[in-house]
Amino acid sequence: MIDLEVVVVAGGRGTRLKPILGDTPKVLAEFGGKSNLSRIVELVNRHGGTKVTVLAGVGASKVAQEIDRLKILMPHVRIELLIEEQELGTAGCFNVLKGRRDHSSSLLVIYGDILCDFSIPHFLHAHEKSECLASVFVQPNNHLFDSDLVELSSSGKIKRIHKKPHSVSISGTLSLTNAAVYLIKVEALDRLNPGCSDWFHDVFPRLIADGYGVYGYDSSEYLHDYGTEERYAKALIDIERDIVGKRNKGVIRNSLFLIERLVRTSNIDQRNTLIDLLKIANEYRIPIVLMTEGRLEPWIHWCWENNVYFDHAKQGSSFRDIKLNFVENNNLVVSSEFNVCNSENMKTALTVLKENSQ
């Protein structure tokens, strides 16, 4: 059992998905025959959580019906519905939680349009170890130009949040984005202002400026925003491919390692093969680790230009150090020659990826 209250933010109108969902709230979108709310409650139940609070607005009556059904299916999880009378944003809606005496020490915040499967205990451990007031789940993606970006310090704390659109000076230098899942100590609720506000755009920048600390939790586990028609379609494909649950840190995951000194990206044919390789790995959410003895910035810029990403980039470390200190901590495996990719076996790795991804 974990001492944690999970808060699902489900008050948005879902305008962009209206052609698909109609009047159904985004949190009730179905994937594999289950609503996303059901999947979130199952995730909480699986990790020993016992309390879920749903903050709803438009379509709250439909959310209430689903909650009644889930209470029967998972009686050990206490599910509460709170309805906001007016739209107050992702943080403003939390004012209703102020002053309650039954809070856990931290709140796990999950946006209702995030399809996800991740290790809650791993995230909670990193959050508590950071001693920060809040922690943000951060990941790279292949559409950085239209994403808010985070800049991390060497200790993992967020130094600055860069809102889209991005200037030329930022483009190609940062690679981590907000994945819309947070851990927040209850004391952070006292830092909320009355009225409408957003956690990532308003509250976290203020916490950083005031010296409270916000940690960036970088993990390659499965989190996917399905808030647009295109991303909703991708979520359905990921469910069909059985990708979602297999990226959890609690599951041993295969991975792909790229060692810079073994990959000659100056060769056009090799470079194109590498781009194809990364696009397929990104599509199937296969963790990619780049190991370089040089600067990371040229690689980040290259990813921006080609709409691909590395899940993790490590500078100046030996393969042995990375395997001991990084791979095992993230439950990744290096099981064959294919995993360690170089110029000679890159096309073979691409072929294997394609065959295993059908």
Secondary structure, 3 states (H helix, E strand, C coil): CCCCEEEEEECCCCHHHHHHHCCCCHHHCEECCEEHHHHHHHHHHHCCCCEEEEEECCCHHHHHHHHHHHHHHCCCCEEEEEECCCCCHHHHHHHHHCCCCCCCCEEEEEECCEEEECCHHHHHHHHHHHCCCEEEEEECCCCHHHCCEEEECCCCEEEEEECCCCCCCCCCCCCEEEEEEEEEEHHHHHHCCCCCCCHHHHHHHHHHHCCCCEEEEECCCEEEECCCHHHHHHHHHHHHCCCHHHHCCCCCEECEEEEHHHCCCCCHHHHHHHHHHHHHHHHCCCCEEEEECCCCHHHHHHHHHHCCCCCEEEECCCHHHHHHHHHHHHCEECCCHHHEECCCCHHHHHHHHHHHCC
